[in-house]
Amino acid sequence: MERTFAIIKPDAVERKITGKVLAKIEEAGFSIVGMKKIHLSKAQAEGFYYVHKERPFFNDLCAFMSRSPVVVLVLERENAIAKWREVMGATNPANAEPGTIRKEFGVSIEENSAHGSDAPETAAFEIPYFFSQLELV
Ligand code: CMP
């Protein structure tokens, strides 16, 4: 069993499609072992996305991620990291496969409805950024 970290981003929460994204998560066989709704500060978004701090989109991305609440999740199943990336689809919704979250719900490369860890080392940073051990069940 493997765990990955996921965010349902502000664009999806604002449009009230949190439940549709959660349905896709459960249909794909994930167990939700942690889940909460939070409103990130800009500084918290910057800390989370620090690996992108030199990218031209960093400031806009952190402003977007802190403009309204998100749902943060820890998902568990076999091969969770790769599987969640498959279920989300490509970063740019325009390039995502039909049926994926980003294809169905994403608005743009920035407002792409969902985030997922890209590697075990990333998940090992991202999960404890938001969750304590006691919150994972
Ligand atoms: P995410 O999986 O959350 O990881 C980093 C985010 O940066 C990514 O999803 C996109 O929302 C955003 N991103 C990546 N590339 C670009 C880009 N070229 N322009 C704007 N935002 C981007």
Backbone and ligand atoms as CSV (ligand in chain L), in Angstrom:
chain,resi,resn,atom,element,x,y,z
A,1,MET,N,N,0.843,-1.200,0.000
A,1,MET,CA,C,0.000,0.000,0.000
A,1,MET,C,C,0.877,1.249,0.000
A,2,GLU,N,N,0.407,2.251,-0.731
A,2,GLU,CA,C,1.161,3.510,-0.828
A,2,GLU,C,C,0.194,4.661,-0.541
A,3,ARG,N,N,0.735,5.767,-0.031
A,3,ARG,CA,C,-0.073,6.957,0.208
A,3,ARG,C,C,0.400,8.102,-0.685
A,4,THR,N,N,-0.546,8.918,-1.092
A,4,THR,CA,C,-0.209,10.132,-1.826
A,4,THR,C,C,-1.005,11.289,-1.238
A,5,PHE,N,N,-0.576,12.485,-1.598
A,5,PHE,CA,C,-1.238,13.690,-1.115
A,5,PHE,C,C,-1.985,14.346,-2.273
A,6,ALA,N,N,-3.188,14.827,-1.994
A,6,ALA,CA,C,-4.017,15.448,-3.035
A,6,ALA,C,C,-4.645,16.738,-2.512
A,7,ILE,N,N,-4.880,17.654,-3.444
A,7,ILE,CA,C,-5.656,18.870,-3.127
A,7,ILE,C,C,-6.773,19.006,-4.158
A,8,ILE,N,N,-7.972,19.273,-3.677
A,8,ILE,CA,C,-9.042,19.752,-4.555
A,8,ILE,C,C,-8.936,21.271,-4.505
A,9,LYS,N,N,-8.566,21.864,-5.643
A,9,LYS,CA,C,-8.124,23.256,-5.686
A,9,LYS,C,C,-9.312,24.239,-5.609
A,10,PRO,N,N,-8.991,25.526,-5.358
A,10,PRO,CA,C,-10.069,26.523,-5.190
A,10,PRO,C,C,-11.069,26.569,-6.341
A,11,ASP,N,N,-10.608,26.400,-7.574
A,11,ASP,CA,C,-11.562,26.508,-8.699
A,11,ASP,C,C,-12.656,25.458,-8.594
A,12,ALA,N,N,-12.299,24.249,-8.129
A,12,ALA,CA,C,-13.280,23.164,-8.023
A,12,ALA,C,C,-14.179,23.356,-6.803
A,13,VAL,N,N,-13.600,23.764,-5.665
A,13,VAL,CA,C,-14.407,23.979,-4.459
A,13,VAL,C,C,-15.395,25.118,-4.699
A,14,GLU,N,N,-14.922,26.177,-5.353
A,14,GLU,CA,C,-15.804,27.330,-5.635
A,14,GLU,C,C,-17.003,26.921,-6.495
A,15,ARG,N,N,-16.765,25.999,-7.446
A,15,ARG,CA,C,-17.857,25.590,-8.347
A,15,ARG,C,C,-18.710,24.461,-7.770
A,16,LYS,N,N,-18.428,24.094,-6.505
A,16,LYS,CA,C,-19.214,23.089,-5.782
A,16,LYS,C,C,-19.176,21.723,-6.475
A,17,ILE,N,N,-17.983,21.355,-6.934
A,17,ILE,CA,C,-17.817,20.021,-7.523
A,17,ILE,C,C,-16.865,19.164,-6.684
A,18,THR,N,N,-16.693,19.547,-5.405
A,18,THR,CA,C,-15.886,18.734,-4.494
A,18,THR,C,C,-16.390,17.290,-4.493
A,19,GLY,N,N,-17.702,17.118,-4.411
A,19,GLY,CA,C,-18.282,15.769,-4.350
A,19,GLY,C,C,-18.002,14.963,-5.606
A,20,LYS,N,N,-18.023,15.618,-6.759
A,20,LYS,CA,C,-17.739,14.903,-8.012
A,20,LYS,C,C,-16.295,14.428,-8.053
A,21,VAL,N,N,-15.381,15.259,-7.528
A,21,VAL,CA,C,-13.973,14.845,-7.492
A,21,VAL,C,C,-13.800,13.698,-6.490
A,22,LEU,N,N,-14.454,13.803,-5.334
A,22,LEU,CA,C,-14.367,12.722,-4.335
A,22,LEU,C,C,-14.922,11.411,-4.898
A,23,ALA,N,N,-15.985,11.498,-5.692
A,23,ALA,CA,C,-16.549,10.281,-6.296
A,23,ALA,C,C,-15.524,9.629,-7.206
A,24,LYS,N,N,-14.813,10.421,-7.996
A,24,LYS,CA,C,-13.789,9.852,-8.881
A,24,LYS,C,C,-12.664,9.206,-8.070
A,25,ILE,N,N,-12.325,9.819,-6.945
A,25,ILE,CA,C,-11.283,9.259,-6.080
A,25,ILE,C,C,-11.707,7.874,-5.584
A,26,GLU,N,N,-12.926,7.774,-5.088
A,26,GLU,CA,C,-13.372,6.496,-4.530
A,26,GLU,C,C,-13.619,5.462,-5.627
A,27,GLU,N,N,-14.125,5.909,-6.788
A,27,GLU,CA,C,-14.326,4.974,-7.911
A,27,GLU,C,C,-12.996,4.383,-8.371
A,28,ALA,N,N,-11.903,5.131,-8.188
A,28,ALA,CA,C,-10.580,4.652,-8.603
A,28,ALA,C,C,-9.937,3.754,-7.540
A,29,GLY,N,N,-10.670,3.462,-6.476
A,29,GLY,CA,C,-10.191,2.482,-5.504
A,29,GLY,C,C,-9.338,3.034,-4.377
A,30,PHE,N,N,-9.291,4.350,-4.261
A,30,PHE,CA,C,-8.523,4.933,-3.156
A,30,PHE,C,C,-9.336,4.879,-1.871
A,31,SER,N,N,-8.630,4.662,-0.755
A,31,SER,CA,C,-9.201,4.928,0.562
A,31,SER,C,C,-8.776,6.329,0.965
A,32,ILE,N,N,-9.736,7.111,1.465
A,32,ILE,CA,C,-9.420,8.453,1.963
A,32,ILE,C,C,-8.990,8.286,3.419
A,33,VAL,N,N,-7.702,8.468,3.681
A,33,VAL,CA,C,-7.203,8.263,5.053
A,33,VAL,C,C,-7.027,9.589,5.801
A,34,GLY,N,N,-7.161,10.701,5.090
A,34,GLY,CA,C,-7.136,12.018,5.714
A,34,GLY,C,C,-7.867,12.996,4.820
A,35,MET,N,N,-8.650,13.894,5.418
A,35,MET,CA,C,-9.367,14.878,4.596
A,35,MET,C,C,-9.771,16.068,5.465
A,36,LYS,N,N,-9.504,17.271,4.971
A,36,LYS,CA,C,-10.018,18.471,5.652
A,36,LYS,C,C,-10.094,19.631,4.682
A,37,LYS,N,N,-10.970,20.572,5.028
A,37,LYS,CA,C,-11.128,21.789,4.231
A,37,LYS,C,C,-10.405,22.908,4.961
A,38,ILE,N,N,-9.535,23.611,4.230
A,38,ILE,CA,C,-8.759,24.684,4.841
A,38,ILE,C,C,-8.680,25.863,3.873
A,39,HIS,N,N,-8.399,27.029,4.415
A,39,HIS,CA,C,-8.152,28.211,3.574
A,39,HIS,C,C,-6.689,28.592,3.780
A,40,LEU,N,N,-5.868,28.295,2.774
A,40,LEU,CA,C,-4.434,28.559,2.871
A,40,LEU,C,C,-4.157,30.055,2.887
A,41,SER,N,N,-3.186,30.471,3.687
A,41,SER,CA,C,-2.651,31.825,3.532
A,41,SER,C,C,-1.713,31.819,2.327
A,42,LYS,N,N,-1.384,33.000,1.829
A,42,LYS,CA,C,-0.427,33.087,0.715
A,42,LYS,C,C,0.911,32.486,1.142
A,43,ALA,N,N,1.329,32.769,2.374
A,43,ALA,CA,C,2.620,32.242,2.852
A,43,ALA,C,C,2.595,30.714,2.930
A,44,GLN,N,N,1.473,30.154,3.352
A,44,GLN,CA,C,1.369,28.677,3.406
A,44,GLN,C,C,1.416,28.076,2.004
A,45,ALA,N,N,0.766,28.731,1.042
A,45,ALA,CA,C,0.828,28.253,-0.342
A,45,ALA,C,C,2.267,28.337,-0.868
A,46,GLU,N,N,2.950,29.418,-0.548
A,46,GLU,CA,C,4.348,29.586,-0.995
A,46,GLU,C,C,5.241,28.501,-0.395
A,47,GLY,N,N,5.010,28.165,0.867
A,47,GLY,CA,C,5.803,27.101,1.496
A,47,GLY,C,C,5.536,25.751,0.868
A,48,PHE,N,N,4.285,25.515,0.541
A,48,PHE,CA,C,3.923,24.234,-0.074
A,48,PHE,C,C,4.547,24.090,-1.461
A,49,TYR,N,N,4.515,25.154,-2.252
A,49,TYR,CA,C,4.997,25.112,-3.648
A,49,TYR,C,C,6.436,25.636,-3.781
A,50,TYR,N,N,7.235,25.578,-2.684
A,50,TYR,CA,C,8.562,26.214,-2.710
A,50,TYR,C,C,9.432,25.710,-3.856
A,51,VAL,N,N,9.230,24.454,-4.290
A,51,VAL,CA,C,10.075,23.932,-5.392
A,51,VAL,C,C,9.868,24.718,-6.688
A,52,HIS,N,N,8.747,25.420,-6.776
A,52,HIS,CA,C,8.454,26.195,-7.991
A,52,HIS,C,C,8.791,27.681,-7.829
A,53,LYS,N,N,9.504,28.042,-6.777
A,53,LYS,CA,C,9.623,29.478,-6.452
A,53,LYS,C,C,10.341,30.302,-7.515
A,54,GLU,N,N,11.148,29.663,-8.354
A,54,GLU,CA,C,11.821,30.419,-9.421
A,54,GLU,C,C,10.990,30.478,-10.710
A,55,ARG,N,N,9.875,29.758,-10.740
A,55,ARG,CA,C,9.067,29.709,-11.975
A,55,ARG,C,C,8.276,31.003,-12.166
A,56,PRO,N,N,8.063,31.388,-13.415
A,56,PRO,CA,C,7.337,32.647,-13.662
A,56,PRO,C,C,5.899,32.625,-13.147
A,57,PHE,N,N,5.310,31.425,-13.019
A,57,PHE,CA,C,3.908,31.337,-12.585
A,57,PHE,C,C,3.756,31.246,-11.076
A,58,PHE,N,N,4.882,31.265,-10.317
A,58,PHE,CA,C,4.837,31.002,-8.870
A,58,PHE,C,C,3.907,31.965,-8.129
A,59,ASN,N,N,4.029,33.250,-8.374
A,59,ASN,CA,C,3.232,34.228,-7.620
A,59,ASN,C,C,1.738,34.065,-7.917
A,60,ASP,N,N,1.400,33.937,-9.195
A,60,ASP,CA,C,-0.007,33.752,-9.570
A,60,ASP,C,C,-0.565,32.464,-8.987
A,61,LEU,N,N,0.248,31.396,-9.032
A,61,LEU,CA,C,-0.192,30.099,-8.510
A,61,LEU,C,C,-0.507,30.205,-7.011
A,62,CYS,N,N,0.372,30.859,-6.259
A,62,CYS,CA,C,0.162,30.961,-4.811
A,62,CYS,C,C,-1.010,31.889,-4.480
A,63,ALA,N,N,-1.215,32.915,-5.298
A,63,ALA,CA,C,-2.382,33.790,-5.109
A,63,ALA,C,C,-3.665,32.998,-5.360
A,64,PHE,N,N,-3.672,32.220,-6.427
A,64,PHE,CA,C,-4.842,31.384,-6.737
A,64,PHE,C,C,-5.109,30.376,-5.621
A,65,MET,N,N,-4.081,29.696,-5.155
A,65,MET,CA,C,-4.275,28.635,-4.163
A,65,MET,C,C,-4.729,29.173,-2.804
A,66,SER,N,N,-4.544,30.482,-2.586
A,66,SER,CA,C,-4.951,31.067,-1.308
A,66,SER,C,C,-6.174,31.977,-1.436
A,67,ARG,N,N,-6.823,31.992,-2.611
A,67,ARG,CA,C,-7.948,32.940,-2.773
A,67,ARG,C,C,-9.237,32.441,-2.125
A,68,SER,N,N,-9.367,31.129,-1.927
A,68,SER,CA,C,-10.564,30.561,-1.297
A,68,SER,C,C,-10.199,29.147,-0.824
A,69,PRO,N,N,-11.108,28.481,-0.071
A,69,PRO,CA,C,-10.728,27.205,0.536
A,69,PRO,C,C,-10.402,26.088,-0.460
A,70,VAL,N,N,-9.632,25.144,0.037
A,70,VAL,CA,C,-9.283,23.915,-0.688
A,70,VAL,C,C,-9.647,22.723,0.203
A,71,VAL,N,N,-9.709,21.543,-0.395
A,71,VAL,CA,C,-9.828,20.305,0.373
A,71,VAL,C,C,-8.523,19.541,0.191
A,72,VAL,N,N,-7.857,19.262,1.311
A,72,VAL,CA,C,-6.603,18.498,1.266
A,72,VAL,C,C,-6.885,17.066,1.704
A,73,LEU,N,N,-6.204,16.125,1.049
A,73,LEU,CA,C,-6.500,14.707,1.258
A,73,LEU,C,C,-5.229,13.871,1.277
A,74,VAL,N,N,-5.269,12.796,2.031
A,74,VAL,CA,C,-4.276,11.733,1.902
A,74,VAL,C,C,-5.014,10.502,1.386
A,75,LEU,N,N,-4.524,9.972,0.274
A,75,LEU,CA,C,-5.177,8.854,-0.425
A,75,LEU,C,C,-4.293,7.630,-0.371
A,76,GLU,N,N,-4.924,6.470,-0.183
A,76,GLU,CA,C,-4.157,5.231,-0.058
A,76,GLU,C,C,-4.698,4.161,-0.998
A,77,ARG,N,N,-3.807,3.504,-1.690
A,77,ARG,CA,C,-4.095,2.302,-2.466
A,77,ARG,C,C,-2.743,1.784,-2.990
A,78,GLU,N,N,-2.759,0.646,-3.682
A,78,GLU,CA,C,-1.523,0.205,-4.326
A,78,GLU,C,C,-1.156,1.215,-5.403
A,79,ASN,N,N,0.139,1.523,-5.501
A,79,ASN,CA,C,0.620,2.418,-6.565
A,79,ASN,C,C,-0.120,3.765,-6.562
A,80,ALA,N,N,-0.372,4.296,-5.364
A,80,ALA,CA,C,-1.239,5.471,-5.220
A,80,ALA,C,C,-0.706,6.705,-5.955
A,81,ILE,N,N,0.585,6.936,-5.912
A,81,ILE,CA,C,1.129,8.168,-6.496
A,81,ILE,C,C,0.887,8.195,-8.004
A,82,ALA,N,N,1.279,7.123,-8.690
A,82,ALA,CA,C,1.102,7.070,-10.147
A,82,ALA,C,C,-0.375,7.017,-10.513
A,83,LYS,N,N,-1.166,6.259,-9.739
A,83,LYS,CA,C,-2.584,6.110,-10.068
A,83,LYS,C,C,-3.325,7.438,-9.924
A,84,TRP,N,N,-3.002,8.193,-8.871
A,84,TRP,CA,C,-3.686,9.489,-8.685
A,84,TRP,C,C,-3.311,10.447,-9.816
A,85,ARG,N,N,-2.060,10.410,-10.250
A,85,ARG,CA,C,-1.665,11.263,-11.372
A,85,ARG,C,C,-2.414,10.874,-12.653
A,86,GLU,N,N,-2.647,9.570,-12.813
A,86,GLU,CA,C,-3.411,9.090,-13.976
A,86,GLU,C,C,-4.870,9.565,-13.893
A,87,VAL,N,N,-5.460,9.481,-12.705
A,87,VAL,CA,C,-6.861,9.881,-12.531
A,87,VAL,C,C,-7.023,11.398,-12.710
A,88,MET,N,N,-6.023,12.172,-12.275
A,88,MET,CA,C,-6.080,13.630,-12.476
A,88,MET,C,C,-5.944,13.997,-13.951
A,89,GLY,N,N,-5.037,13.328,-14.665
A,89,GLY,CA,C,-4.729,13.695,-16.048
A,89,GLY,C,C,-3.595,14.713,-16.116
A,90,ALA,N,N,-3.239,15.096,-17.334
A,90,ALA,CA,C,-2.118,16.006,-17.554
A,90,ALA,C,C,-2.351,17.354,-16.879
A,91,THR,N,N,-1.259,18.025,-16.491
A,91,THR,CA,C,-1.336,19.314,-15.783
A,91,THR,C,C,-2.203,20.312,-16.542
A,92,ASN,N,N,-1.989,20.387,-17.844
A,92,ASN,CA,C,-2.803,21.289,-18.667
A,92,ASN,C,C,-4.070,20.548,-19.109
A,93,PRO,N,N,-5.238,21.004,-18.664
A,93,PRO,CA,C,-6.484,20.305,-19.027
A,93,PRO,C,C,-6.623,20.069,-20.533
A,94,ALA,N,N,-6.057,20.977,-21.335
A,94,ALA,CA,C,-6.152,20.829,-22.796
A,94,ALA,C,C,-5.463,19.565,-23.282
A,95,ASN,N,N,-4.464,19.099,-22.518
A,95,ASN,CA,C,-3.709,17.898,-22.914
A,95,ASN,C,C,-4.142,16.640,-22.172
A,96,ALA,N,N,-5.126,16.767,-21.287
A,96,ALA,CA,C,-5.519,15.640,-20.435
A,96,ALA,C,C,-6.427,14.667,-21.196
A,97,GLU,N,N,-6.333,13.394,-20.813
A,97,GLU,CA,C,-7.150,12.343,-21.429
A,97,GLU,C,C,-8.623,12.512,-21.041
A,98,PRO,N,N,-9.531,12.120,-21.956
A,98,PRO,CA,C,-10.957,12.148,-21.613
A,98,PRO,C,C,-11.236,11.327,-20.344
A,99,GLY,N,N,-12.141,11.820,-19.532
A,99,GLY,CA,C,-12.518,11.100,-18.318
A,99,GLY,C,C,-11.686,11.465,-17.105
A,100,THR,N,N,-10.553,12.152,-17.324
A,100,THR,CA,C,-9.736,12.553,-16.177
A,100,THR,C,C,-10.334,13.786,-15.504
A,101,ILE,N,N,-9.928,14.006,-14.256
A,101,ILE,CA,C,-10.460,15.142,-13.487
A,101,ILE,C,C,-10.127,16.461,-14.170
A,102,ARG,N,N,-8.877,16.593,-14.594
A,102,ARG,CA,C,-8.491,17.884,-15.181
A,102,ARG,C,C,-9.172,18.122,-16.527
A,103,LYS,N,N,-9.400,17.046,-17.310
A,103,LYS,CA,C,-10.118,17.221,-18.576
A,103,LYS,C,C,-11.563,17.613,-18.319
A,104,GLU,N,N,-12.208,16.917,-17.364
A,104,GLU,CA,C,-13.640,17.161,-17.128
A,104,GLU,C,C,-13.906,18.475,-16.408
A,105,PHE,N,N,-12.995,18.833,-15.482
A,105,PHE,CA,C,-13.308,19.951,-14.587
A,105,PHE,C,C,-12.332,21.116,-14.676
A,106,GLY,N,N,-11.125,20.908,-15.181
A,106,GLY,CA,C,-10.104,21.948,-15.177
A,106,GLY,C,C,-10.475,23.124,-16.073
A,107,VAL,N,N,-10.040,24.314,-15.644
A,107,VAL,CA,C,-10.359,25.551,-16.359
A,107,VAL,C,C,-9.157,26.004,-17.182
A,108,SER,N,N,-7.947,25.823,-16.626
A,108,SER,CA,C,-6.714,26.276,-17.264
A,108,SER,C,C,-5.547,25.515,-16.637
A,109,ILE,N,N,-4.335,25.762,-17.153
A,109,ILE,CA,C,-3.174,25.061,-16.580
A,109,ILE,C,C,-2.991,25.407,-15.108
A,110,GLU,N,N,-3.373,26.599,-14.706
A,110,GLU,CA,C,-3.277,26.982,-13.294
A,110,GLU,C,C,-4.496,26.485,-12.517
A,111,GLU,N,N,-5.671,26.770,-13.016
A,111,GLU,CA,C,-6.909,26.379,-12.327
A,111,GLU,C,C,-7.322,25.002,-12.837
A,112,ASN,N,N,-6.498,24.013,-12.446
A,112,ASN,CA,C,-6.665,22.671,-13.008
A,112,ASN,C,C,-7.295,21.684,-12.015
A,113,SER,N,N,-7.983,22.233,-11.023
A,113,SER,CA,C,-8.912,21.483,-10.153
A,113,SER,C,C,-8.276,20.541,-9.140
A,114,ALA,N,N,-7.079,20.010,-9.433
A,114,ALA,CA,C,-6.510,19.005,-8.523
A,114,ALA,C,C,-4.994,19.057,-8.531
A,115,HIS,N,N,-4.419,18.687,-7.406
A,115,HIS,CA,C,-2.967,18.525,-7.262
A,115,HIS,C,C,-2.681,17.121,-6.759
A,116,GLY,N,N,-1.526,16.587,-7.126
A,116,GLY,CA,C,-1.078,15.313,-6.572
A,116,GLY,C,C,0.425,15.266,-6.464
A,117,SER,N,N,0.919,14.530,-5.476
A,117,SER,CA,C,2.376,14.343,-5.320
A,117,SER,C,C,2.928,13.680,-6.575
A,118,ASP,N,N,4.152,14.078,-6.967
A,118,ASP,CA,C,4.736,13.497,-8.184
A,118,ASP,C,C,5.758,12.403,-7.905
A,119,ALA,N,N,6.086,12.153,-6.636
A,119,ALA,CA,C,7.091,11.128,-6.296
A,119,ALA,C,C,6.981,10.813,-4.807
A,120,PRO,N,N,7.529,9.676,-4.363
A,120,PRO,CA,C,7.468,9.340,-2.936
A,120,PRO,C,C,8.099,10.406,-2.042
A,121,GLU,N,N,9.195,11.018,-2.502
A,121,GLU,CA,C,9.853,12.057,-1.686
A,121,GLU,C,C,8.944,13.276,-1.561
A,122,THR,N,N,8.208,13.587,-2.623
A,122,THR,CA,C,7.281,14.719,-2.589
A,122,THR,C,C,6.141,14.424,-1.617
A,123,ALA,N,N,5.584,13.219,-1.688
A,123,ALA,CA,C,4.504,12.845,-0.768
A,123,ALA,C,C,4.996,12.915,0.678
A,124,ALA,N,N,6.252,12.541,0.901
A,124,ALA,CA,C,6.811,12.545,2.261
A,124,ALA,C,C,6.968,13.970,2.799
A,125,PHE,N,N,7.057,14.950,1.923
A,125,PHE,CA,C,7.050,16.360,2.348
A,125,PHE,C,C,5.616,16.879,2.462
A,126,GLU,N,N,4.782,16.554,1.477
A,126,GLU,CA,C,3.463,17.181,1.375
A,126,GLU,C,C,2.479,16.674,2.433
A,127,ILE,N,N,2.488,15.369,2.730
A,127,ILE,CA,C,1.525,14.823,3.705
A,127,ILE,C,C,1.714,15.485,5.074
A,128,PRO,N,N,2.920,15.482,5.649
A,128,PRO,CA,C,3.069,16.111,6.972
A,128,PRO,C,C,3.005,17.638,6.952
A,129,TYR,N,N,3.051,18.255,5.748
A,129,TYR,CA,C,2.851,19.708,5.674
A,129,TYR,C,C,1.437,20.055,6.164
A,130,PHE,N,N,0.496,19.134,5.943
A,130,PHE,CA,C,-0.910,19.402,6.281
A,130,PHE,C,C,-1.495,18.506,7.369
A,131,PHE,N,N,-0.946,17.313,7.543
A,131,PHE,CA,C,-1.583,16.340,8.444
A,131,PHE,C,C,-0.605,15.837,9.499
A,132,SER,N,N,-1.128,15.678,10.727
A,132,SER,CA,C,-0.379,14.964,11.764
A,132,SER,C,C,-0.739,13.479,11.663
A,133,GLN,N,N,0.056,12.629,12.273
A,133,GLN,CA,C,-0.218,11.186,12.268
A,133,GLN,C,C,-1.619,10.879,12.815
A,134,LEU,N,N,-2.027,11.664,13.843
A,134,LEU,CA,C,-3.317,11.412,14.491
A,134,LEU,C,C,-4.505,11.668,13.562
A,135,GLU,N,N,-4.267,12.429,12.486
A,135,GLU,CA,C,-5.357,12.757,11.558
A,135,GLU,C,C,-5.484,11.761,10.408
A,136,LEU,N,N,-4.597,10.765,10.384
A,136,LEU,CA,C,-4.621,9.777,9.304
A,136,LEU,C,C,-5.180,8.473,9.840
A,137,VAL,N,N,-6.325,8.064,9.267
A,137,VAL,CA,C,-7.043,6.922,9.846
A,137,VAL,C,C,-7.328,5.855,8.794
L,1,CMP,P1,P,0.139,21.209,-9.502
L,1,CMP,O1,O,0.070,19.759,-9.782
L,1,CMP,O2,O,-0.574,21.742,-8.331
L,1,CMP,O3,O,1.686,21.608,-9.375
L,1,CMP,C1,C,2.162,22.886,-9.683
L,1,CMP,C2,C,1.129,23.739,-10.332
L,1,CMP,O4,O,1.634,24.833,-11.040
L,1,CMP,C3,C,0.401,22.929,-11.387
L,1,CMP,O5,O,-0.405,21.973,-10.782
L,1,CMP,C4,C,-0.321,24.013,-12.142
L,1,CMP,O6,O,-1.524,24.400,-11.516
L,1,CMP,C5,C,0.699,25.139,-12.042
L,1,CMP,N1,N,1.422,25.296,-13.284
L,1,CMP,C6,C,2.261,24.446,-13.856
L,1,CMP,N2,N,2.738,24.939,-14.998
L,1,CMP,C7,C,2.177,26.142,-15.141
L,1,CMP,C8,C,2.268,27.146,-16.120
L,1,CMP,N3,N,3.060,26.993,-17.191
L,1,CMP,N4,N,1.540,28.249,-15.936
L,1,CMP,C9,C,0.752,28.398,-14.845
L,1,CMP,N5,N,0.636,27.471,-13.875
L,1,CMP,C10,C,1.332,26.352,-14.024
